[in-house]
Amino acid sequence: MDDKKVLHFVPSEAPSSGRSKNGYLFQEMELRDEEEGEFREGKNGHQSSSSPTSDCSHTFENQSELNISDCDDSGYGLLNTSRKYVKLMNFQEEVRAHRDLDGFLAQASILLDEKAASLDEVLRRMLQHVANDGQASCNMDDVISGIFTDAGGQGANVHLLTETIQGVTATATGVRYQQSWLCVLCTVKSLQRRCVCITRLERPQNWGVNCAEVRYVILILAPPRTKSTKTAIELGRTFATMFSDISFRQKLLATKTQEEFKQELMSQRQQLSLAVKKLASDSEELQLHSKKPLKFTDFLRAGRGIYEDLSRRLPHYVSDFTDGMWGSNRSWLKYTTTAIFLYIAILLPAIAFGSLNDESTRGEIDVQKTIIGQSIGGVIYSLFAGAPLVIPLTTAPLAIFISVIRGICDDYDLDFPAFYACTGLWNSLFLILAGVFNVSLFMKLFRRSIEEIFAMFIAIAFIGDAVKGTVKIFHKYYHAPELVVGNGTVEELEYLVQVVQNITNQTHLSLPAQLILCTRERPILCLLLMLGTLWLGYALFLIKRSPFLHAKVREVVSDCALPISVVVFSFIGSYLFIDIELPVFNFYKGPMFNVASFSKLSPMNAVSALGLGFLLAMLIFVDQNIVSSLTNAPENKLLKGTAYHWDLILTGCINIMMSMLGLPWMHAAIPHSTLHVRQLAVVEQRVEGGHLYETIVSVKETRLTALAANVFIGLSVFLLPVPLQWIPKPVLYGLFLYIALTSLEGNQMFDRMALLLKEQTSYPPTHYIRRVPQRKVHYFTTLQMAQLTILCAFGMYPLPYMKMIFPLLIILLIPIRNFILPRVIDAKYLDIMDAQHM
């Protein structure tokens, strides 16, 4: 095994609680001959000697806890130690590294050729120097007690450093310490800002094991409550990374003055900041976020993208059905819970959008046809798609498009089924041509920020649909009394009063209160059912993060959160409050298919549908590819490859069938697709800087869950109208809210919007917080919010014709991101904020 150079984060003990932190900060390098003489700690040494792995980015924590309550006079006690690997500071990308050094150079506290011999005396001289420079005013004894933890009995005088960083080199037999420098960390409650002091000793000092020839001491003082990127450890990383270079330490030995010392610090900063060009590791041409420029010839190679998609995906086709079915990696329970989740998450929106289509088309496309179309299209897609985790649905924009076509047919006296079919056929033609000529390559121009704006818009659209539905219920029932007898509405009541007034010639007439039934309990119950569905579903979804029940039980309950919530509140609304009539979707028993008769259209009418078909194709093209990109995002760790061109052609073929049979169109939908990935993912939780993160370890890439869900959705036609009508509309609205809320997890735009409402000390140590100035982060978030506002203004405007230009607005986000935003924010910062969490 080759030797590897690392930085060591040494044990730490706090004086009050006895706790300490300790770990390693290391980077793979060749061992230098100059350090061959440094102390080697073998496997039987005082510290743990397990060799760190070659991956220098992962973390291993080391904490120490000293129990001296039972110590006797012999000095016996207990010391608990744990270790932590800490990343080297990346001077090329992390802006905080440069700010840390600039802050130190602005008011440098440097001691050269210090003659003190003991560590205690050196640290006191350093604290005195910091106080004389006016950097901090605090009690020296309190700081010293924070730097050291005394061990042993009352008669012992053994000092243990509370928290340090020290360099080590990993070898096959243990770790070899860099003993020429030591970084000491301390958190001081009375401090208002961070302080750094660097001391170069006149001669190397022997301060015990692993510190046998110390020449440099870096003292880091920091207040306890500060931003995650300004803690003592983060500041220590900056200077520890610089001092880990032996050639830099040799240059510092040659300096005579503080100015020369600072010049060497700046030179080392410049050397560490040199950009290193990375070779691209992915040779595939279709990478949506690849920086490889597009060429016109890429679009002339007809069928090339389809060939590459099939070559990439066909070898995995059999495994799409067999993975997780047999062997030690069997996942039947996860597949079952995921299929149940998809069944509810797909069926209920299909009912909602089917009801909307039923109202806008006056029964031409109803709930029954929407469910049938979803089942047929979903089964075909799950069997033949290159990305089986993507879920196709009919969506709200498609429902709006259908209502526009119905309006055009009414205005020009056209046959709706025939004109609908013509529009759909033109749309499918454009989609198939786009797949053949590799038009999906344009999605390389879409960045993560654009995709997240689109995802935020969809989440807001779901919330808007739920709110609008609830407001309609309140408008209809909250202020509208009805007669006790019959089903009289408020209009009928007013008409009856007017007739009686005319007969009796009385100007004022009042009816007995017993004849009037107040209906305000209906909207109130609807509101409670909607919020209850959201509350129970989200509470069960979060149970996986709680300590209750067994881990496997928590996972199953979390996966089934939505079905449980829908069933519970459907039972409450339809059975426990059976006396209160709740709004449900309409159902008419009619033919399942309505085959279009093109003879009812003139050739001119058929050609006129071309424009609508093109706009519809743009909508489906953008939605399909953005959803596929979000589903195949790097953080989801999907391994079987993508098939953007093939899936686009498959969507076009499915919509040909939908158009001919009078069924609603469909395309890849968000957030269902990303939620499908989360349901099939193996997730682990990790803590960084006090913040909890969930990271996807692997995903079961299977076709079975979507296939089973869509088959059962098709069988649900036989559950119409009962028992599906037992699901009240408010429960559907609660489902919309649940889907919108859960889809926001992992959305970096939403996380950055939340930063605007948080204090800086609670900022998570994400990659963009570490590498981008805070003001730039907020600028970028504000600009994204402005773009989102414009999308919402057009996408939710009451006029349907305004909503038809929505796909054009999404495409306009490309030049805004690639040409306008770089004039406001540096391109390197934009690229960092568009990257995945690292």
Disulfide bonds with the S-S distance in Angstrom:
none
